[in-house]
Amino acid sequence: MSRDNARIARVEGVDSARVQGLFAQAVDRWRDAGERVAGVIEETHGLAGRTCNAGVLRDVTSGERYSIFLEILPPGKACHIDATGAASAGAAVLSNIATCDLVVLSKFGKLEAGHAGLIGAFEAAVSLNKPLLTTVSEKHRAAWDAFAPQANVLPPSIDAILSWWRGLDQT
């Protein structure tokens, strides 16, 4: 798989809900500028006392929402994440990657580190040399570093995200 790691960026240094808000802002601005964006943004379930805060992944192209939250925790598991829902969201994103200008994927986390969830969308974006913006779970940083060892690291600000985009060769 060919990689131009300058075209891959992850936002770090802030909680997931804030990063997802920054992604939503960036997507809105890019759309207003005529850019075609593919991907998913996480929306939390808002329930207290849960190991995992993920609730749904919202497709930025269609607006469709994919539940990634299991109401009942499976025996022996510590996380409420629904791998099937994440895989469905990833499959939906795949159909838009070839024709988009950039890809925003909510997070590279447990599922992606285990080659599930959104990993197909991550791999497609990289293989098609599409600019890719994400955040990475600290617990799975080693897997991310193996996937995109030279990726840009951005501070949690809309200005940093938009500056990264403007600095890319758009040809």
DSSP file with accessible surface (Angstrom, degrees, kcal/mol):
  #  RESIDUE AA STRUCTURE BP1 BP2  ACC     N-H-->O    O-->H-N    N-H-->O    O-->H-N    TCO  KAPPA ALPHA  PHI   PSI    X-CA   Y-CA   Z-CA
    1    1 A M              0   0  117      0, 0.0     2,-0.2     0, 0.0   126,-0.1   0.000 360.0 360.0 360.0 125.7    0.0    0.0    0.0
    2    2 A S        -     0   0   89    125,-0.2     2,-0.4     2,-0.0   127,-0.3  -0.558 360.0-166.9 -78.1 141.0    1.5    3.3   -1.1
    3    3 A R        -     0   0   81     -2,-0.2     2,-0.7   125,-0.1     3,-0.1  -0.988  27.1-172.4-135.0 131.3    1.5    6.1    1.5
    4    4 A D    >   -     0   0   71     -2,-0.4     3,-2.2   122,-0.2     4,-0.1  -0.897  18.3-168.6-110.1  92.7    2.1    9.8    1.4
    5    5 A N  G >  S+     0   0   26     -2,-0.7     3,-1.5     1,-0.3   147,-0.7   0.701  78.9  70.2 -63.7 -17.8    2.2   10.3    5.2
    6    6 A A  G 3  S+     0   0   50      1,-0.3    -1,-0.3   145,-0.2   146,-0.1   0.792  95.5  56.9 -65.4 -23.5    2.0   14.1    4.8
    7    7 A R  G <  S+     0   0   26     -3,-2.2   125,-2.9   124,-0.1     2,-0.4   0.418  97.0  76.7 -87.0   1.7   -1.6   13.5    3.6
    8    8 A I  E <   +a  132   0A   4     -3,-1.5   144,-2.7   123,-0.2     2,-0.3  -0.951  59.9 171.2-115.1 131.6   -2.4   11.7    6.9
    9    9 A A  E     -ab 133 152A   0    123,-2.8   125,-1.9    -2,-0.4     2,-0.4  -0.995  16.6-163.2-140.9 147.2   -3.0   13.6   10.1
   10   10 A R  E     -ab 134 153A  20    142,-2.2   144,-3.1    -2,-0.3     2,-0.4  -0.978  16.7-137.0-127.4 142.0   -4.3   12.9   13.6
   11   11 A V  E     +ab 135 154A   0    123,-2.3   125,-0.6    -2,-0.4     2,-0.3  -0.824  31.9 172.1 -95.0 135.1   -5.5   15.4   16.1
   12   12 A E        +     0   0   68    142,-2.2     3,-0.1    -2,-0.4   141,-0.0  -0.911  39.1  60.8-137.7 166.0   -4.3   14.8   19.7
   13   13 A G  S    S+     0   0   71     -2,-0.3     2,-0.3     1,-0.3    -1,-0.1   0.599  88.6  68.9  98.8  14.2   -4.3   16.4   23.1
   14   14 A V  S    S-     0   0   41     -3,-0.1    -1,-0.3   141,-0.0     5,-0.0  -0.982  86.8 -78.7-156.4 162.6   -8.0   16.7   23.9
   15   15 A D     >  -     0   0  100     -2,-0.3     4,-1.9     1,-0.1     3,-0.3  -0.194  44.5-109.8 -66.9 159.0  -11.0   14.5   24.7
   16   16 A S  H  > S+     0   0   32      1,-0.2     4,-2.8     2,-0.2     5,-0.2   0.867 114.1  57.2 -59.0 -41.5  -12.8   12.6   21.9
   17   17 A A  H  > S+     0   0   55      1,-0.2     4,-1.8     2,-0.2    -1,-0.2   0.910 108.6  47.2 -60.6 -40.4  -16.0   14.7   22.1
   18   18 A R  H  > S+     0   0  124     -3,-0.3     4,-2.2     2,-0.2    -1,-0.2   0.913 111.2  50.9 -67.7 -41.8  -14.0   17.9   21.4
   19   19 A V  H  X S+     0   0    0     -4,-1.9     4,-2.6     1,-0.2    -2,-0.2   0.933 108.9  51.4 -60.7 -44.0  -12.1   16.3   18.5
   20   20 A Q  H  X S+     0   0    7     -4,-2.8     4,-2.3     1,-0.2    -1,-0.2   0.885 108.5  52.4 -62.7 -36.0  -15.3   15.1   17.0
   21   21 A G  H  X S+     0   0   38     -4,-1.8     4,-2.2    -5,-0.2    -1,-0.2   0.901 108.9  49.7 -63.6 -40.1  -16.7   18.7   17.3
   22   22 A L  H  X S+     0   0    9     -4,-2.2     4,-2.6     2,-0.2    -2,-0.2   0.905 109.5  51.8 -64.1 -41.1  -13.6   20.0   15.5
   23   23 A F  H  X S+     0   0    0     -4,-2.6     4,-2.8     2,-0.2    -2,-0.2   0.921 108.8  50.5 -61.4 -42.5  -14.1   17.4   12.8
   24   24 A A  H  X S+     0   0   25     -4,-2.3     4,-2.3     1,-0.2    -2,-0.2   0.916 111.0  49.0 -62.8 -42.0  -17.7   18.5   12.3
   25   25 A Q  H  X S+     0   0   83     -4,-2.2     4,-2.3     2,-0.2    -1,-0.2   0.921 112.3  48.2 -61.0 -45.9  -16.6   22.2   12.0
   26   26 A A  H  X S+     0   0    0     -4,-2.6     4,-3.0     2,-0.2     5,-0.2   0.927 110.2  51.0 -62.4 -45.2  -13.9   21.3    9.5
   27   27 A V  H  X S+     0   0    3     -4,-2.8     4,-2.8     1,-0.2     5,-0.2   0.931 110.2  50.4 -59.1 -44.6  -16.3   19.2    7.4
   28   28 A D  H  X S+     0   0   96     -4,-2.3     4,-2.4     1,-0.2    -1,-0.2   0.930 112.7  46.1 -59.6 -44.9  -18.8   22.1    7.4
   29   29 A R  H  X S+     0   0  116     -4,-2.3     4,-1.4     2,-0.2    -1,-0.2   0.908 113.0  49.0 -65.9 -43.2  -16.1   24.6    6.2
   30   30 A W  H  <>S+     0   0    6     -4,-3.0     5,-2.7     1,-0.2     3,-0.3   0.923 111.7  49.1 -63.9 -42.4  -14.8   22.2    3.6
   31   31 A R  H ><5S+     0   0   95     -4,-2.8     3,-1.9    -5,-0.2    -2,-0.2   0.913 107.9  54.0 -60.8 -44.0  -18.2   21.6    2.2
   32   32 A D  H 3<5S+     0   0  145     -4,-2.4    -1,-0.2     1,-0.3    -2,-0.2   0.814 108.0  51.7 -59.6 -29.4  -18.9   25.4    2.2
   33   33 A A  T 3<5S-     0   0   74     -4,-1.4    -1,-0.3    -3,-0.3    -2,-0.2   0.375 125.5-103.6 -87.7   2.1  -15.7   25.7    0.1
   34   34 A G  T < 5S+     0   0   57     -3,-1.9    -3,-0.2     1,-0.3     2,-0.2   0.545  71.0 146.4  90.1   8.1  -16.9   23.0   -2.4
   35   35 A E      < -     0   0   53     -5,-2.7     2,-0.6    -6,-0.2    -1,-0.3  -0.520  48.0-129.0 -78.8 146.7  -14.8   20.2   -1.2
   36   36 A R        -     0   0  136     -2,-0.2    65,-3.4    63,-0.1    66,-1.4  -0.877  29.9-170.1 -97.7 117.3  -16.1   16.6   -1.3
   37   37 A V  E     -c  102   0A   5     -2,-0.6     2,-0.3    63,-0.2    66,-0.2  -0.902   8.5-173.0-114.0 135.0  -15.7   15.0    2.1
   38   38 A A  E     +c  103   0A   0     64,-2.2    66,-2.6    -2,-0.4     2,-0.3  -0.892  37.3  69.1-118.0 153.6  -16.2   11.3    2.9
   39   39 A G  E     -c  104   0A   0     -2,-0.3    21,-2.5    64,-0.2    22,-0.5  -0.881  65.5 -80.6 141.6-169.5  -16.2    9.7    6.4
   40   40 A V  E     -cD 105  59A   0     64,-1.5    66,-1.0    -2,-0.3     2,-0.4  -0.986  21.2-155.1-138.0 146.6  -17.9    9.4    9.7
   41   41 A I  E     - D   0  58A   5     17,-2.0    17,-3.0    -2,-0.3     2,-0.2  -0.975  24.9-121.8-121.4 136.3  -18.0   11.5   12.9
   42   42 A E  E     - D   0  57A  16     -2,-0.4     2,-0.4    15,-0.2    15,-0.2  -0.540  19.9-165.7 -79.0 138.6  -18.7    9.9   16.3
   43   43 A E  E     - D   0  56A  54     13,-2.9    13,-2.4    -2,-0.2    12,-1.4  -0.996  23.1-126.1-120.8 129.6  -21.6   11.1   18.4
   44   44 A T  E     - D   0  54A  72     -2,-0.4    10,-0.2    11,-0.2     9,-0.1  -0.307   5.3-133.4 -75.9 160.2  -21.6   10.1   22.0
   45   45 A H        -     0   0   42      8,-1.7    -1,-0.1     2,-0.1     9,-0.1   0.654  32.4-136.4 -85.1 -18.6  -24.4    8.3   23.7
   46   46 A G        +     0   0   69      7,-0.4     2,-0.4     1,-0.2     7,-0.1   0.618  52.6 142.7  76.3  11.3  -24.3   10.6   26.8
   47   47 A L    >   -     0   0   66      6,-0.1     3,-0.6     1,-0.0    -1,-0.2  -0.720  45.9-129.7 -89.0 134.9  -24.6    7.8   29.3
   48   48 A A  T 3  S+     0   0   94     -2,-0.4    -1,-0.0     1,-0.2     0, 0.0  -0.404  81.6  27.9 -79.3 155.1  -22.6    8.1   32.5
   49   49 A G  T 3  S+     0   0   87      1,-0.2     2,-0.4    -2,-0.1    -1,-0.2   0.712  83.6 133.0  73.9  23.5  -20.4    5.4   34.0
   50   50 A R    <   -     0   0   73     -3,-0.6    -1,-0.2     1,-0.1    29,-0.1  -0.863  55.3-143.2-108.7 143.0  -19.5    3.7   30.7
   51   51 A T  S    S+     0   0  100     -2,-0.4     2,-0.4    27,-0.3    -1,-0.1   0.879  94.3  44.5 -65.1 -37.8  -16.0    2.6   29.6
   52   52 A C        -     0   0   17     26,-0.1    -1,-0.1     1,-0.1    28,-0.1  -0.923  61.9-170.8-114.8 130.2  -16.8    3.5   26.0
   53   53 A N        +     0   0   91     -2,-0.4    -8,-1.7    -9,-0.1    -7,-0.4   0.490  47.5 119.6 -96.7  -7.6  -18.6    6.7   25.1
   54   54 A A  E     +D   44   0A   5    -10,-0.2   -10,-0.2     1,-0.2     3,-0.1  -0.362  25.2 160.7 -63.3 136.3  -19.2    6.0   21.5
   55   55 A G  E     -     0   0A   5    -12,-1.4    13,-2.6     1,-0.5    14,-0.6   0.680  60.1  -7.1-118.6 -56.3  -22.9    5.9   20.5
   56   56 A V  E     -DE  43  67A  19    -13,-2.4   -13,-2.9    11,-0.3     2,-0.5  -0.967  51.5-134.4-141.5 158.4  -23.2    6.3   16.8
   57   57 A L  E     -DE  42  66A   4      9,-2.5     9,-2.8    -2,-0.3     2,-0.6  -0.978  24.3-151.8-110.0 125.2  -21.1    7.1   13.7
   58   58 A R  E     -DE  41  65A  66    -17,-3.0   -17,-2.0    -2,-0.5     2,-0.4  -0.883  14.0-130.1-101.9 122.5  -22.7    9.7   11.5
   59   59 A D  E  >  -D   40   0A   3      5,-3.1     4,-2.1    -2,-0.6   -19,-0.3  -0.569  11.4-149.8 -68.8 124.1  -21.8    9.4    7.8
   60   60 A V  T  4 S+     0   0    4    -21,-2.5    -1,-0.2    -2,-0.4   -20,-0.1   0.667  92.6  46.7 -74.5 -14.8  -20.8   12.9    6.7
   61   61 A T  T  4 S+     0   0   67    -22,-0.5    -1,-0.2     3,-0.1   -23,-0.1   0.910 128.4  18.2 -88.6 -51.7  -22.0   12.4    3.1
   62   62 A S  T  4 S-     0   0   74      2,-0.1    -2,-0.2     1,-0.0     3,-0.1   0.670  90.2-129.6 -95.6 -21.1  -25.5   10.8    3.7
   63   63 A G     <  +     0   0   39     -4,-2.1    -3,-0.1     1,-0.3   -23,-0.0   0.371  55.5 150.8  82.4  -5.4  -26.2   11.8    7.3
   64   64 A E        -     0   0  107     -6,-0.1    -5,-3.1     1,-0.1     2,-0.4  -0.309  38.9-138.8 -62.2 143.1  -27.0    8.2    8.0
   65   65 A R  E     -E   58   0A 145     -7,-0.2     2,-0.5    -3,-0.1    -7,-0.2  -0.904  11.9-161.9-109.7 133.8  -26.3    7.1   11.6
   66   66 A Y  E     -E   57   0A  33     -9,-2.8    -9,-2.5    -2,-0.4     2,-0.2  -0.962  19.8-130.8-117.0 117.0  -24.8    3.8   12.5
   67   67 A S  E     +E   56   0A  64     -2,-0.5   -11,-0.3   -11,-0.2    22,-0.1  -0.468  29.4 171.2 -67.1 131.6  -25.2    2.6   16.1
   68   68 A I        +     0   0    4    -13,-2.6    14,-2.1    -2,-0.2     2,-0.5   0.033  49.5  97.7-125.7  24.7  -21.9    1.4   17.6
   69   69 A F  B     -G   81   0B  23    -14,-0.6     2,-0.6    12,-0.3    12,-0.2  -0.961  59.3-151.3-121.1 125.3  -23.2    1.0   21.1
   70   70 A L        -     0   0   50     10,-3.7    -2,-0.0    -2,-0.5     3,-0.0  -0.852   4.8-156.0 -92.3 120.9  -24.3   -2.2   22.7
   71   71 A E  S    S+     0   0  128     -2,-0.6     2,-0.6     1,-0.2    -1,-0.2   0.905  85.4  47.6 -62.4 -40.3  -26.9   -1.6   25.4
   72   72 A I  S    S-     0   0  143     -3,-0.1    -1,-0.2     8,-0.1     0, 0.0  -0.905  91.2-127.6-108.1 122.5  -26.0   -4.9   27.1
   73   73 A L        -     0   0   64     -2,-0.6     7,-0.1     1,-0.1     3,-0.1  -0.503  27.7-119.4 -68.4 125.2  -22.4   -5.5   27.7
   74   74 A P    >   -     0   0   42      0, 0.0     3,-2.0     0, 0.0     5,-0.1  -0.347  41.7 -86.2 -62.9 147.5  -21.4   -9.0   26.4
   75   75 A P  T 3  S+     0   0  129      0, 0.0     3,-0.1     0, 0.0     0, 0.0  -0.260 114.2  14.7 -54.9 134.9  -20.0  -11.4   29.0
   76   76 A G  T 3  S+     0   0   91      1,-0.3     2,-0.3    -3,-0.1    -3,-0.0   0.496 102.7 115.4  79.9   3.6  -16.3  -11.0   29.5
   77   77 A K    <   -     0   0  120     -3,-2.0    -1,-0.3     1,-0.1     3,-0.0  -0.785  47.0-167.6-107.7 152.1  -16.1   -7.6   27.7
   78   78 A A  S    S+     0   0   66     -2,-0.3     2,-0.4    -3,-0.1   -27,-0.3   0.469  70.8  67.2-110.7  -6.0  -15.3   -4.2   29.2
   79   79 A C        -     0   0   23    -28,-0.1    -1,-0.1     2,-0.1   -29,-0.0  -0.942  63.8-149.5-123.7 140.9  -16.4   -2.1   26.3
   80   80 A H        +     0   0   21     -2,-0.4   -10,-3.7    -7,-0.1     2,-0.1   0.254  52.8 134.1 -87.7  11.2  -19.9   -1.4   24.9
   81   81 A I  B     -G   69   0B  42    -12,-0.2     2,-0.8     1,-0.1   -12,-0.3  -0.401  50.7-141.4 -71.4 137.8  -18.7   -0.9   21.3
   82   82 A D     >  -     0   0   36    -14,-2.1     4,-1.9     1,-0.2     5,-0.2  -0.861  11.5-168.6 -99.9 103.0  -20.6   -2.7   18.6
   83   83 A A  H  > S+     0   0   45     -2,-0.8     4,-2.4     1,-0.2    34,-0.2   0.838  85.5  58.2 -62.1 -32.9  -18.1   -4.0   16.0
   84   84 A T  H  > S+     0   0  104      2,-0.2     4,-2.2     1,-0.2    -1,-0.2   0.924 106.3  47.6 -65.2 -44.0  -20.9   -4.8   13.6
   85   85 A G  H  > S+     0   0    9      2,-0.2     4,-2.2     1,-0.2    -1,-0.2   0.906 112.0  49.8 -63.0 -41.7  -22.2   -1.2   13.5
   86   86 A A  H  X S+     0   0    3     -4,-1.9     4,-2.5     1,-0.2    -2,-0.2   0.909 110.1  50.7 -64.6 -40.2  -18.7    0.1   13.0
   87   87 A A  H  X S+     0   0   48     -4,-2.4     4,-2.5     2,-0.2    -2,-0.2   0.903 109.2  51.5 -64.6 -39.3  -18.1   -2.3   10.2
   88   88 A S  H  X S+     0   0   58     -4,-2.2     4,-2.0     2,-0.2    -2,-0.2   0.916 110.4  48.5 -63.2 -42.5  -21.4   -1.2    8.5
   89   89 A A  H  X S+     0   0    0     -4,-2.2     4,-2.0     2,-0.2    -2,-0.2   0.925 111.3  50.5 -62.5 -43.7  -20.4    2.5    8.8
   90   90 A G  H  X S+     0   0    4     -4,-2.5     4,-1.8     1,-0.2    -2,-0.2   0.907 109.0  51.1 -61.8 -41.2  -17.0    1.7    7.3
   91   91 A A  H  X S+     0   0   60     -4,-2.5     4,-0.8     1,-0.2    -1,-0.2   0.899 108.8  51.6 -64.1 -38.8  -18.5   -0.2    4.4
   92   92 A A  H >< S+     0   0   21     -4,-2.0     3,-0.6     1,-0.2     4,-0.3   0.906 108.3  51.5 -64.9 -39.4  -20.8    2.8    3.7
   93   93 A V  H >X S+     0   0    0     -4,-2.0     3,-2.2     1,-0.2     4,-0.9   0.879  97.1  68.9 -65.4 -36.0  -17.8    5.2    3.6
   94   94 A L  H >X S+     0   0   76     -4,-1.8     3,-0.7     1,-0.3     4,-0.6   0.848  90.7  60.8 -53.3 -36.7  -16.0    3.0    1.2
   95   95 A S  H << S+     0   0   92     -4,-0.8    -1,-0.3    -3,-0.6    -2,-0.2   0.688 109.9  41.9 -69.0 -14.1  -18.4    3.8   -1.6
   96   96 A N  H <4 S+     0   0   41     -3,-2.2     4,-0.5    -4,-0.3     3,-0.4   0.548  91.7  83.0-106.6 -10.2  -17.5    7.6   -1.4
   97   97 A I  H X< S+     0   0    1     -4,-0.9     3,-1.3    -3,-0.7    -2,-0.1   0.909  83.9  57.4 -67.4 -40.8  -13.8    7.5   -1.0
   98   98 A A  T 3< S+     0   0   66     -4,-0.6    -1,-0.2     1,-0.3    -2,-0.1   0.833 114.9  37.3 -60.9 -31.7  -12.8    7.2   -4.6
   99   99 A T  T 3  S+     0   0   90     -3,-0.4    -1,-0.3    -4,-0.2    -2,-0.2   0.348  98.9  97.3-105.0   7.6  -14.6   10.4   -5.6
  100  100 A C    <   -     0   0    4     -3,-1.3   -63,-0.2    -4,-0.5     3,-0.1  -0.466  66.0-139.4 -94.4 168.0  -13.9   12.5   -2.5
  101  101 A D  S    S-     0   0   39    -65,-3.4     2,-0.3     1,-0.3   -64,-0.2   0.726  85.0  -0.8 -92.4 -29.3  -11.3   15.2   -1.9
  102  102 A L  E     -c   37   0A   0    -66,-1.4   -64,-2.2    28,-0.2     2,-0.4  -0.983  63.7-131.8-158.7 161.3  -10.6   14.1    1.6
  103  103 A V  E     -cf  38 132A   0     28,-2.9    30,-2.5    -2,-0.3     2,-0.5  -0.962  10.5-167.7-122.8 132.7  -11.6   11.6    4.3
  104  104 A V  E     -cf  39 133A   0    -66,-2.6   -64,-1.5    -2,-0.4     2,-0.5  -0.984   9.3-175.5-119.1 118.1  -12.4   12.2    7.9
  105  105 A L  E     -c   40   0A   0     28,-2.5    30,-0.5    -2,-0.5   -64,-0.1  -0.974  26.5-132.1-119.1 127.8  -12.6    9.1   10.1
  106  106 A S  S    S-     0   0    6    -66,-1.0     2,-0.3    -2,-0.5    -1,-0.1   0.781  73.8 -20.5 -49.3 -44.7  -13.7    9.5   13.7
  107  107 A K        -     0   0   61     27,-0.1     2,-0.7    -3,-0.1    29,-0.2  -0.957  40.5-135.4-167.6 146.0  -11.0    7.4   15.4
  108  108 A F  B     +h  136   0C   4     27,-2.5    29,-2.4    -2,-0.3    32,-0.2  -0.948  60.3 132.6-100.8 108.6   -8.4    4.7   15.0
  109  109 A G     >  -     0   0    3     -2,-0.7     4,-2.9    27,-0.2     5,-0.2  -0.399  65.2 -37.0-135.2-146.9   -9.0    2.7   18.1
  110  110 A K  H  > S+     0   0  107      1,-0.2     4,-1.3     2,-0.2     6,-0.1   0.878 129.8  46.5 -55.2 -48.2   -9.5   -0.9   19.4
  111  111 A L  H  4>S+     0   0   22      2,-0.2     5,-2.4     1,-0.2     3,-0.3   0.940 114.8  45.8 -64.7 -45.6  -11.4   -2.2   16.4
  112  112 A E  H >45S+     0   0   14      1,-0.2     3,-2.0     3,-0.2    -2,-0.2   0.897 108.3  56.2 -66.9 -38.0   -9.0   -0.7   13.8
  113  113 A A  H 3<5S+     0   0   25     -4,-2.9    -1,-0.2     1,-0.3    -2,-0.2   0.835 108.9  49.2 -60.7 -29.7   -6.0   -2.0   15.7
  114  114 A G  T 3<5S-     0   0   55     -4,-1.3    -1,-0.3    -3,-0.3    -2,-0.2   0.153 125.1-105.1 -94.0  16.9   -7.6   -5.4   15.5
  115  115 A H  T < 5S+     0   0  142     -3,-2.0    -3,-0.2     1,-0.2     2,-0.2   0.867  89.9  94.8  62.1  42.7   -8.2   -5.0   11.7
  116  116 A A    > < +     0   0   41     -5,-2.4     3,-1.8    -6,-0.1    -1,-0.2  -0.647  58.1  39.6-138.4-165.1  -11.9   -4.4   12.1
  117  117 A G  T 3  S-     0   0   11      1,-0.3     3,-0.4   -34,-0.2     4,-0.2  -0.371 127.5  -7.3  61.9-121.4  -14.3   -1.5   12.3
  118  118 A L  T >> S+     0   0    1    -11,-0.2     4,-2.2    -2,-0.2     3,-0.8   0.309  99.8 111.7 -90.7   8.8  -13.3    1.3   10.0
  119  119 A I  H <> S+     0   0   16     -3,-1.8     4,-3.0     1,-0.3     5,-0.2   0.863  73.6  56.3 -58.5 -36.0  -10.0   -0.3    9.0
  120  120 A G  H 3> S+     0   0   28     -3,-0.4     4,-2.4     1,-0.2    -1,-0.3   0.901 108.7  47.2 -61.7 -38.6  -11.2   -0.8    5.4
  121  121 A A  H <> S+     0   0    0     -3,-0.8     4,-2.5     2,-0.2    -2,-0.2   0.906 111.8  50.6 -69.2 -40.7  -11.9    2.9    5.0
  122  122 A F  H  X S+     0   0    0     -4,-2.2     4,-2.2     2,-0.2    -2,-0.2   0.952 113.3  45.8 -58.6 -48.9   -8.5    3.8    6.5
  123  123 A E  H  X S+     0   0   69     -4,-3.0     4,-2.9     1,-0.2    -2,-0.2   0.898 112.2  50.6 -64.8 -39.7   -6.8    1.4    4.1
  124  124 A A  H  X S+     0   0   19     -4,-2.4     4,-2.1    -5,-0.2     6,-0.2   0.925 109.6  50.4 -64.8 -44.0   -8.8    2.6    1.1
  125  125 A A  H  <>S+     0   0    0     -4,-2.5     5,-2.9     1,-0.2    -2,-0.2   0.935 114.5  44.4 -59.6 -44.2   -8.0    6.3    1.8
  126  126 A V  H ><5S+     0   0    4     -4,-2.2     3,-1.6     3,-0.2    -2,-0.2   0.938 112.4  50.3 -67.0 -45.8   -4.3    5.6    2.1
  127  127 A S  H 3<5S+     0   0   66     -4,-2.9    -1,-0.2     1,-0.3    -2,-0.2   0.836 113.8  45.8 -65.9 -28.2   -4.2    3.4   -1.0
  128  128 A L  T 3<5S-     0   0   86     -4,-2.1    -1,-0.3    -5,-0.2    -2,-0.2   0.359 112.5-122.3 -92.3   4.9   -6.0    6.0   -3.0
  129  129 A N  T < 5 +     0   0   64     -3,-1.6    -3,-0.2  -127,-0.3    -2,-0.1   0.830  54.6 160.3  57.9  37.2   -3.7    8.7   -1.6
  130  130 A K      < -     0   0   42     -5,-2.9    -1,-0.2    -6,-0.2   -28,-0.2  -0.672  50.6-101.3 -85.0 139.7   -6.6   10.7   -0.2
  131  131 A P        -     0   0    0      0, 0.0   -28,-2.9     0, 0.0     2,-0.4  -0.407  44.7-159.6 -57.4 137.0   -5.9   13.2    2.6
  132  132 A L  E     -af   8 103A   0   -125,-2.9  -123,-2.8   -30,-0.2     2,-0.4  -0.988  13.7-172.2-131.3 127.0   -7.0   11.5    5.8
  133  133 A L  E     +af   9 104A   0    -30,-2.5   -28,-2.5    -2,-0.4     2,-0.3  -0.969  24.9 132.5-120.0 133.4   -7.9   13.1    9.1
  134  134 A T  E     -a   10   0A   0   -125,-1.9  -123,-2.3    -2,-0.4     2,-0.3  -0.880  44.3-118.8-155.2-176.1   -8.5   11.2   12.3
  135  135 A T  E     -a   11   0A  13    -30,-0.5   -27,-2.5  -125,-0.3     2,-0.4  -0.897  26.7-137.2-129.9 162.6   -7.7   10.9   16.0
  136  136 A V  B     -h  108   0C  10   -125,-0.6     2,-0.2    -2,-0.3   -27,-0.2  -0.984  14.4-120.1-130.3 132.1   -6.1    7.9   17.7
  137  137 A S    >   -     0   0   29    -29,-2.4     3,-1.6    -2,-0.4     7,-0.2  -0.484  23.0-134.0 -64.9 130.4   -6.8    6.1   20.9
  138  138 A E  G >  S+     0   0  127      1,-0.3     3,-1.5    -2,-0.2     4,-0.3   0.861 104.9  60.5 -54.9 -37.2   -3.8    6.4   23.2
  139  139 A K  G 3  S+     0   0  174      1,-0.3    -1,-0.3     2,-0.1     3,-0.2   0.728 111.1  40.1 -63.6 -20.7   -4.1    2.6   24.0
  140  140 A H  G <> S+     0   0   47     -3,-1.6     4,-2.0   -32,-0.2    -1,-0.3   0.072  75.9 116.5-120.3  25.8   -3.7    1.8   20.3
  141  141 A R  H <> S+     0   0   46     -3,-1.5     4,-3.1     1,-0.2     5,-0.2   0.865  73.8  57.3 -63.2 -36.7   -1.0    4.3   19.4
  142  142 A A  H  > S+     0   0   83     -4,-0.3     4,-1.8     1,-0.2    -1,-0.2   0.927 107.6  47.3 -62.9 -40.9    1.5    1.5   18.5
  143  143 A A  H  > S+     0   0   34      2,-0.2     4,-1.8     1,-0.2    -1,-0.2   0.906 113.2  49.2 -65.7 -39.6   -0.8    0.0   16.0
  144  144 A W  H  X S+     0   0    1     -4,-2.0     4,-3.4     2,-0.2    -2,-0.2   0.933 108.3  52.9 -63.2 -45.9   -1.4    3.5   14.5
  145  145 A D  H  < S+     0   0   70     -4,-3.1    -1,-0.2     1,-0.2    -2,-0.2   0.849 109.2  49.6 -61.5 -31.9    2.3    4.1   14.3
  146  146 A A  H  < S+     0   0   82     -4,-1.8    -1,-0.2    -5,-0.2    -2,-0.2   0.861 115.0  45.3 -71.2 -34.3    2.7    0.9   12.4
  147  147 A F  H  < S+     0   0   19     -4,-1.8    -2,-0.2     1,-0.2    -3,-0.2   0.909 136.4   8.0 -74.6 -44.8   -0.1    1.9   10.1
  148  148 A A  S >< S+     0   0    1     -4,-3.4     3,-1.6    -5,-0.1    -1,-0.2  -0.597  70.1 171.9-139.8  73.8    1.0    5.5    9.5
  149  149 A P  T 3  S+     0   0   71      0, 0.0    -1,-0.1     0, 0.0    -3,-0.1   0.764  80.4  38.6 -63.4 -26.4    4.5    6.0   11.0
  150  150 A Q  T 3  S+     0   0  144      2,-0.0  -142,-0.1    -5,-0.0    -5,-0.1   0.154  83.2 142.0-110.0  18.8    5.1    9.5    9.6
  151  151 A A    <   -     0   0   16     -3,-1.6  -142,-0.2     1,-0.1  -145,-0.2  -0.233  57.3-102.8 -61.4 148.3    1.6   10.9    9.9
  152  152 A N  E     -b    9   0A  60   -144,-2.7  -142,-2.2  -147,-0.7     2,-0.5  -0.428  26.6-144.2 -66.4 146.4    1.2   14.6   10.9
  153  153 A V  E     -b   10   0A  66   -144,-0.2  -142,-0.2    -2,-0.1  -144,-0.0  -0.978  19.8-166.2-114.9 120.6    0.2   15.3   14.5
  154  154 A L  E     -b   11   0A  18   -144,-3.1  -142,-2.2    -2,-0.5     7,-0.0  -0.858  19.6-121.0-109.2 143.8   -2.1   18.3   14.9
  155  155 A P        -     0   0   77      0, 0.0     2,-2.2     0, 0.0  -142,-0.1  -0.373  46.0 -90.6 -72.1 162.0   -3.0   20.2   18.0
  156  156 A P  S    S+     0   0   31      0, 0.0     2,-0.3     0, 0.0     3,-0.1  -0.440  86.3 109.7 -80.1  75.2   -6.8   20.3   18.8
  157  157 A S     >  -     0   0   40     -2,-2.2     4,-2.0     1,-0.1     5,-0.2  -0.997  69.5-132.0-146.2 147.0   -7.8   23.5   16.9
  158  158 A I  H  > S+     0   0   20     -2,-0.3     4,-2.8     1,-0.2     5,-0.3   0.874 110.1  57.3 -63.9 -34.9   -9.8   24.2   13.8
  159  159 A D  H  > S+     0   0  112      1,-0.2     4,-2.4     2,-0.2    -1,-0.2   0.906 106.2  48.7 -63.2 -40.9   -7.0   26.5   12.6
  160  160 A A  H  > S+     0   0   20      2,-0.2     4,-2.3     1,-0.2    -1,-0.2   0.913 112.9  48.1 -65.3 -41.2   -4.4   23.7   12.8
  161  161 A I  H  X S+     0   0    0     -4,-2.0     4,-2.1     2,-0.2    -2,-0.2   0.948 114.5  44.5 -64.8 -47.7   -6.8   21.3   10.9
  162  162 A L  H  X S+     0   0   16     -4,-2.8     4,-2.6     1,-0.2    -2,-0.2   0.872 111.8  53.5 -67.6 -33.7   -7.5   23.9    8.1
  163  163 A S  H  X S+     0   0   67     -4,-2.4     4,-1.9    -5,-0.3    -1,-0.2   0.907 106.8  52.2 -65.7 -42.4   -3.8   24.8    7.9
  164  164 A W  H  X S+     0   0   19     -4,-2.3     4,-0.5     2,-0.2    -2,-0.2   0.950 111.4  47.5 -56.7 -47.5   -2.9   21.2    7.4
  165  165 A W  H >< S+     0   0   18     -4,-2.1     3,-1.4     1,-0.2    -2,-0.2   0.931 111.1  49.7 -61.5 -46.3   -5.5   21.0    4.5
  166  166 A R  H 3< S+     0   0  166     -4,-2.6    -1,-0.2     1,-0.3    -2,-0.2   0.820 106.7  58.0 -63.9 -28.9   -4.3   24.2    2.9
  167  167 A G  H 3< S+     0   0   66     -4,-1.9    -1,-0.3    -3,-0.2     2,-0.2   0.567  86.8  98.8 -79.9  -6.9   -0.7   22.9    3.0
  168  168 A L  S << S-     0   0   19     -3,-1.4     2,-0.8    -4,-0.5  -161,-0.0  -0.526  84.0-112.4 -81.9 147.7   -1.4   19.8    1.0
  169  169 A D        -     0   0  105     -2,-0.2    -1,-0.1     1,-0.1    -2,-0.1  -0.675  29.6-163.3 -74.2 112.6   -0.7   19.5   -2.7
  170  170 A Q              0   0   91     -2,-0.8    -1,-0.1    -4,-0.1    -2,-0.0   0.348 360.0 360.0 -85.7   8.5   -4.2   19.3   -4.0
  171  171 A T              0   0  148      0, 0.0    -2,-0.0     0, 0.0     0, 0.0  -0.421 360.0 360.0 -86.9 360.0   -3.2   18.0   -7.4
